[in-house]
């Protein structure tokens, strides 16, 4: 009988008791990126998600995991950040849910 860490070992039995976290991902332009802490979005190369669009600010928005919830905040962008066609107020965090559609410039990012 094959023994793996997850089947019969003491470690596997302890791991089964741990809480499983539901990690959100962002899907855009055929790519998917898990949100495990904080993701910046904008035109600048230093962002985690770079959007090549002149309607996008250099540092446009931040998507952040806080405890077990996910939030987005507009970083005083010129053209705004939208979630499900509603503008995110500047400098305020808005809670995200699965299947929300984030629009930054001409780019749509889907929360999965």
C-alpha positions as CSV (number, residue, x, y, z in Angstrom):
1,X,0.0,0.0,0.0
2,X,1.4,3.4,-1.0
3,X,1.5,5.9,1.8
4,X,1.5,9.6,1.0
5,X,1.6,12.6,3.3
6,X,-2.1,13.2,2.8
7,X,-3.3,9.6,3.3
8,X,-1.9,7.8,6.3
9,X,0.9,9.8,7.9
10,X,0.6,11.8,11.1
11,X,1.4,15.0,9.1
12,X,-1.4,14.3,6.7
13,X,-3.9,13.8,9.5
14,X,-3.0,17.1,11.0
15,X,-3.2,18.9,7.6
16,X,-6.8,17.7,7.1
17,X,-7.7,19.8,10.2
18,X,-6.5,23.1,8.7
19,X,-8.9,25.6,7.4
20,X,-8.9,25.8,3.6
21,X,-8.8,29.4,2.3
22,X,-11.0,30.4,-0.7
23,X,-8.5,32.4,-2.8
24,X,-9.9,34.9,-5.3
25,X,-8.2,35.3,-8.7
26,X,-8.3,38.0,-11.3
27,X,-8.9,37.0,-14.9
28,X,-7.9,39.4,-17.7
29,X,-6.6,39.1,-21.3
30,X,-6.6,35.3,-21.1
31,X,-4.5,35.2,-17.9
32,X,-5.4,34.4,-14.3
33,X,-3.7,35.8,-11.2
34,X,-4.5,34.8,-7.6
35,X,-4.8,37.6,-5.1
36,X,-2.9,36.5,-2.0
37,X,-2.1,39.9,-0.5
38,X,-2.0,43.1,-2.6
39,X,-2.0,43.7,-6.4
40,X,-1.4,47.1,-8.0
41,X,-2.9,47.9,-11.4
42,X,-1.9,50.6,-13.8
43,X,0.1,51.7,-16.8
44,X,3.5,51.7,-15.1
45,X,5.8,48.7,-15.4
46,X,6.2,48.5,-11.6
47,X,2.5,47.4,-11.2
48,X,1.6,43.7,-10.7
49,X,-0.9,44.1,-13.6
50,X,0.3,46.5,-16.3
51,X,-2.4,47.8,-18.6
52,X,-1.1,49.4,-21.8
53,X,-4.0,51.9,-22.3
54,X,-3.8,55.7,-22.3
55,X,-7.1,55.8,-20.3
56,X,-5.3,54.1,-17.4
57,X,-3.2,56.0,-14.8
58,X,0.3,55.0,-14.0
59,X,-0.8,53.8,-10.6
60,X,-4.5,53.3,-11.1
61,X,-5.9,51.0,-8.4
62,X,-5.0,48.5,-5.7
63,X,-6.7,45.2,-5.1
64,X,-6.1,43.8,-1.6
65,X,-6.9,40.9,0.6
66,X,-7.8,41.9,4.1
67,X,-8.4,38.9,6.4
68,X,-10.8,36.7,4.4
69,X,-12.2,39.4,2.2
70,X,-11.1,41.2,-1.0
71,X,-11.3,44.9,-1.7
72,X,-10.4,47.4,-4.4
73,X,-9.4,51.1,-4.0
74,X,-9.0,53.7,-6.7
75,X,-5.6,55.5,-6.3
76,X,-6.9,58.9,-7.4
77,X,-6.8,57.9,-11.1
78,X,-7.8,60.3,-13.8
79,X,-10.6,58.3,-15.4
80,X,-11.8,56.3,-12.4
81,X,-12.2,52.6,-11.5
82,X,-15.5,50.8,-12.0
83,X,-16.9,47.7,-10.4
84,X,-20.0,46.3,-12.2
85,X,-20.4,49.7,-14.0
86,X,-20.4,51.7,-10.7
87,X,-17.6,54.1,-10.0
88,X,-15.4,53.3,-7.0
89,X,-15.1,56.4,-4.8
90,X,-11.5,57.7,-4.7
91,X,-9.6,56.7,-1.5
92,X,-12.4,54.3,-0.4
93,X,-12.2,50.5,-0.3
94,X,-15.0,48.6,-2.0
95,X,-15.6,44.9,-1.2
96,X,-15.3,42.5,-4.2
97,X,-17.3,39.4,-4.8
98,X,-16.9,36.5,-7.3
99,X,-17.9,37.4,-10.8
100,X,-17.6,41.2,-10.2
101,X,-16.3,43.0,-13.3
102,X,-13.6,45.6,-12.7
103,X,-13.2,48.1,-15.5
104,X,-10.0,50.1,-15.7
105,X,-9.6,52.1,-18.9
106,X,-10.8,49.8,-21.7
107,X,-9.7,46.7,-19.8
108,X,-12.1,44.4,-17.9
109,X,-10.9,42.2,-15.1
110,X,-13.2,39.5,-13.8
111,X,-13.0,38.4,-10.1
112,X,-13.1,34.6,-10.1
